[in-house]
Amino acid sequence: MGERPDIAFAEAPVLETARLRLRPWRSGDPGAFAALNADARVMRYFPGLMSAAESDALTASIQDRFRAWGFGFWAVETDALPFAGFIGLSRPAYEAPFLPAVEVGWRLDPRCWGQGLATEGARAAMAFGFGRHGLDQIIAVAPRANTPSIRVMERLGMTADAAGDFDHPALTAHPDLRRCALHRIDRQTFEATA
């Protein structure tokens, strides 16, 4: 889990929940992130495992997004894990009829699964997006096969938009992952259920 001094880490606000700290990335995180991205359990619903170089490129891209938008995927810290993955907001770059939009997403260490941590952290990120950035709506997307993530979307109070389900353009070579479910929540619904 070596340090990656060539990545310029972005400033980011810290978001605290009962069990999580969503914080700016720091020098020890890319190595831990590369280990997550090379874990077949974590990457089950992605086209494949990521090399360390690919993971570092994603880390650098996340930093660029924070600088450009004022939000992104925060590094997640728990009492037990100094880097437990990421949770946050992004603007998808692929082509789809429902874009442009802001999407909530997460990728967590398996030791964090099944404890409601993705839901807890995503709520904090969404509150930041609706509050600080005045977003009107946030979406979430996952392959239909990814039922664990779809359950998180439901726990977040998001509504399935079956008419918006789509074939992800980056997954055309992966028929078992290509069909993706779209979920949405607007600010008023989020605030009423928060």
KAFENZI-V409000 format. One record per residue. N is the residue number from 1. PHI is phi in degrees with one decimal (NA if undefined). OMEGA is omega in radians with two decimals (none if undefined). BURIAL is 1 if it has 16 or more other ideal C-beta (glycine too) atoms within 10 Angstrom, else 0. Layout:
BEGIN
((N	PHI	OMEGA	BURIAL) (N	PHI	OMEGA	BURIAL))
END
This chain:
BEGIN
((1	NA	-3.08	0) (2	-70.0	3.13	0) (3	-79.6	3.12	0) (4	-118.0	-3.05	1) (5	-69.0	-3.09	0) (6	-81.9	3.13	0) (7	-92.7	3.10	1) (8	-87.9	-3.06	0) (9	-81.9	-3.07	1) (10	-88.4	2.96	1) (11	-69.7	3.08	0) (12	-156.6	3.06	1) (13	-68.1	3.08	0) (14	-95.8	3.08	0) (15	-113.0	-3.11	1) (16	-109.2	2.98	0) (17	-122.7	-3.13	1) (18	-59.4	-3.04	0) (19	-123.3	-3.02	0) (20	-129.6	2.97	1) (21	-125.9	3.04	1) (22	-93.4	-2.93	1) (23	-136.3	3.03	1) (24	-62.1	3.07	1) (25	-71.4	3.08	1) (26	-137.1	-2.89	0) (27	-60.4	3.14	0) (28	-81.4	-3.03	0) (29	-72.1	-3.07	1) (30	-58.5	3.11	1) (31	-65.2	3.09	1) (32	-65.7	3.11	1) (33	-66.0	3.10	1) (34	-60.4	3.10	1) (35	-64.1	3.08	0) (36	-62.1	-3.09	1) (37	-72.0	3.07	1) (38	-103.0	-3.12	0) (39	-95.1	-3.08	0) (40	-61.2	3.11	0) (41	-67.2	-3.12	0) (42	-66.5	-3.02	1) (43	-97.8	-3.08	0) (44	-54.3	-3.08	0) (45	-103.3	3.06	1) (46	-117.8	-3.08	1) (47	-61.3	-3.13	0) (48	178.0	3.09	0) (49	-72.9	3.11	0) (50	-105.9	3.01	1) (51	-73.2	3.09	0) (52	-59.8	-3.14	1) (53	-65.6	3.10	0) (54	-65.1	3.12	0) (55	-64.2	3.10	1) (56	-62.9	3.11	1) (57	-63.9	3.09	0) (58	-66.4	3.09	1) (59	-58.2	3.13	1) (60	-62.8	3.12	1) (61	-64.0	3.10	0) (62	-60.9	3.13	1) (63	-65.5	3.11	1) (64	-61.2	-3.13	0) (65	-66.4	3.08	1) (66	-59.5	-3.13	1) (67	-66.0	-3.08	0) (68	-77.9	-2.96	0) (69	-111.1	-3.04	0) (70	82.4	3.02	1) (71	-150.7	-3.12	1) (72	175.4	3.09	1) (73	-94.2	3.11	1) (74	-73.5	2.91	1) (75	-69.4	-3.11	1) (76	-106.9	3.13	1) (77	-125.4	3.02	1) (78	-119.9	3.08	1) (79	-59.7	-3.08	0) (80	-91.3	-3.03	0) (81	-127.2	3.10	0) (82	-67.5	3.00	0) (83	-138.7	-3.09	1) (84	-110.8	-3.12	1) (85	124.3	3.10	1) (86	-135.1	3.00	1) (87	-146.4	3.09	1) (88	169.3	-3.03	1) (89	-123.2	3.13	1) (90	-150.6	3.02	1) (91	-111.0	-3.10	0) (92	-57.1	-3.09	1) (93	-101.6	-3.14	0) (94	-81.6	-3.14	0) (95	-91.9	3.05	0) (96	-159.2	-3.06	1) (97	-61.0	-3.07	0) (98	-89.4	-3.13	1) (99	-96.9	0.18	0) (100	-77.7	3.11	0) (101	-163.3	3.01	1) (102	-107.1	-3.06	1) (103	-114.1	2.99	1) (104	-95.1	-3.13	1) (105	-152.5	-3.09	1) (106	-156.8	2.99	1) (107	-152.4	-3.00	1) (108	-121.5	3.04	1) (109	-57.5	3.13	1) (110	-54.4	3.10	0) (111	-66.2	3.13	0) (112	-99.5	-3.06	1) (113	-71.7	3.02	0) (114	74.4	-3.10	0) (115	-118.9	-3.12	0) (116	78.2	-3.08	0) (117	-72.6	3.09	1) (118	-61.7	3.12	1) (119	-63.6	-3.11	1) (120	-61.0	-3.13	1) (121	-69.6	3.13	1) (122	-63.9	3.08	1) (123	-59.7	3.13	1) (124	-64.7	3.13	1) (125	-65.1	3.13	1) (126	-66.7	3.10	1) (127	-60.1	3.08	0) (128	-62.8	-3.13	1) (129	-64.1	3.14	1) (130	-71.0	-3.08	1) (131	-80.9	-3.04	0) (132	-67.5	-3.04	0) (133	-103.5	3.06	0) (134	62.4	3.13	0) (135	-64.2	3.09	1) (136	-90.8	-3.07	0) (137	-152.7	3.01	1) (138	-130.7	3.13	1) (139	-111.4	2.96	1) (140	-143.2	-3.09	1) (141	-134.4	3.04	1) (142	-155.1	3.00	1) (143	-54.1	-3.12	1) (144	-56.2	3.11	0) (145	-70.3	-3.07	1) (146	-85.8	-3.09	1) (147	-63.9	3.08	0) (148	-60.5	3.13	0) (149	-69.4	3.11	1) (150	-64.2	3.08	1) (151	-64.7	3.07	0) (152	-62.1	3.12	1) (153	-57.1	3.13	1) (154	-65.4	3.12	0) (155	-65.1	3.08	0) (156	-76.5	-3.13	1) (157	84.6	3.14	1) (158	-76.1	-3.13	1) (159	-104.0	3.06	0) (160	-66.1	3.08	0) (161	-114.2	-3.04	0) (162	-58.5	3.12	0) (163	-67.7	3.14	0) (164	-93.1	3.09	1) (165	-56.5	-2.96	0) (166	-152.3	3.02	1) (167	-90.0	-3.07	0) (168	-67.2	-3.07	1) (169	-64.9	3.13	0) (170	-86.8	-3.07	0) (171	-120.1	-3.08	1) (172	-61.4	3.14	0) (173	-85.2	-3.07	0) (174	-128.8	-3.03	0) (175	-59.4	3.13	0) (176	-76.8	-3.12	0) (177	-114.1	-2.94	1) (178	-58.9	-3.09	1) (179	-76.4	-3.06	0) (180	-115.7	3.09	1) (181	-92.5	3.10	1) (182	-110.0	3.04	1) (183	-123.7	-3.11	1) (184	-138.5	2.93	1) (185	-149.1	3.09	1) (186	-99.2	-3.05	0) (187	-59.4	-3.09	1) (188	-63.3	3.13	0) (189	-65.9	3.13	0) (190	-61.2	-3.11	1) (191	-66.3	3.14	0) (192	-71.9	-3.09	0) (193	-105.1	-3.07	0) (194	-69.5	none	0))
END
